[in-house]
Amino acid sequence: MKAKGWLRLLMIAGMLSGCASPKAPPTTVLAAPTDTSAKASPFMREGDRLFQAKDWAGASQAYQSAVGVQPDLAEAHYNLAVVLDRMGNKSEAKKHYVTAANLAPGNKVIWDAPPLRESSGGLDHNIRQKSYLDPSPGTRF
């Protein structure tokens, strides 16, 4: 009887610890939109190719180049954030997630990224506001 009780307790503890683990980085990146500049497009394609090959360092460089030539490209910032997140550089990744969110306030994929949705330490955003910096009513900081 006692063995069953301990086993049940261990199973419950295991399930609870699984629920508390941090969310993994997204498993896909965003495609470049049709209005992507001719200079940024090749970097985005190369980053996508390297991401699929799980070459995180190469993908990071490609997406960084895309950001360098088109700083207002939300998808490039998001993709760079995903790769940085996979490489374990959480603080730098979060900066690019935030930049992507500010550049694309209505993009649900970007706003659903784990660092923007975390219940502790996340931005706790209001999707209706233009930016997380926008002091709209009901915004929590």
N, C-alpha and C positions, 0 to 999 in steps of 0.2 A: 504494500500500500504506500509506504513512504517513498519508494523508488519512483512510483508513478507520479507522485506529487512533485518531486524534484525535477523529473523529466518535463512535466507540464510547465513548471516555473521557468526552466531553462528555455523551453520553446517560446514562451511569452516574452521573456527577456530578449531573446534573439530577434523576434519580430519587432519589438519596440526599438531596439538599436538600429535595425534596418530602416525604420521609418525616420529616425533622427539623423541619418547620414546626409551629408550635403548632396545636392543635385549635381549630376555630372554635366559637363559642358555639352551643348547641343551636338548632335551627331552629323549634322549637315551644315553647309554654308549656303548663303543666298547667291543666286545668279545675278549677274550685272544687269541693271535695267537697260532698256533700249536707248535711253538718253545718255548713257555712259560715254565719256569722251573717247576719241580715237586713241589717245595716249594711254588712258587707264585700262581700256578693254583687254589688251594683250596681257597685262599684269593680272587682271582678274581671272582670265582663262588659265594662265599659268598657275596661279594660286589654287584654283579649283582642281586642276590636274594633280598638283602636288598634295593637296588635301586628301584626295581620293587615294593617293599612294602612301598616305600617312607620313609624309615627309614634312613634319611640322615646322622645322627650321626653314626649309625652302619656301613653304607656303607663307610663313610669316614674312619673309623678305619680299615675296611677290605682292602680298596684300599691303605691306608697308609702302612699296613703290606705287601702288594704285592710289593709296591715301596721299602720297607725296605729290602726284600729278593732278589729283582731283580730290581736294580735302573735303568737299561737300558731299561725297559719295557715301551715304549711310551704309550701304551694303559692304563696301570695302572696310569700313571701321568695324562693322559687326563681324565679318569674316576674320579680320585680324584679331578681334577679341576672342573668338572661338578658338583660334589656333593658340594664342597666348595662354588661354585658359587650359588647353590641353597640355601645354608645355609647363604648366604649374606657376606661371607668372600672373597670379590672380589680381594683384593690384594694378598692373598695367592693363590687363584685360578689362577690368572694370571701367577704366577711363575710356576705353574705346566702345564698350557697351553703352556708356552714358552718352558719348558723342553721337553714336549711331541713333540712339533714342531721341536725342535733341534734333537731329537732322530729319528724322522720320517719325514724327509724333503719332501717326495713326497706324504704324506698321506693327501688327499684332505679333509677328514672329520675333521681331527685335525686342518688343516690350515684354515678351514672355521669357526672355533669356533669364537663366537662373539668378545672376547677380541683381537683376532688376526686380525679381519676384521674391527674394528671400524674405522671410518674415522677420529675421533679426539682422539688422545692418543693411538691408536693401533700401531701395529708394521709396518703397510704398507709394508708388506713383498714382496719379489720377490721369487716365488715358485722355480725358477731355481737355487737359491743359496743354498748351503749346510746348512746354518744356518743364522739366522737373524744377527749374529755377523760377518758373512763373508763379508768383504769389497768389494763386487763385484761392477763393474761399474753400475751406475744407482740406487744404494741403497740410500735411503733417511733416515737420522737419525736426 
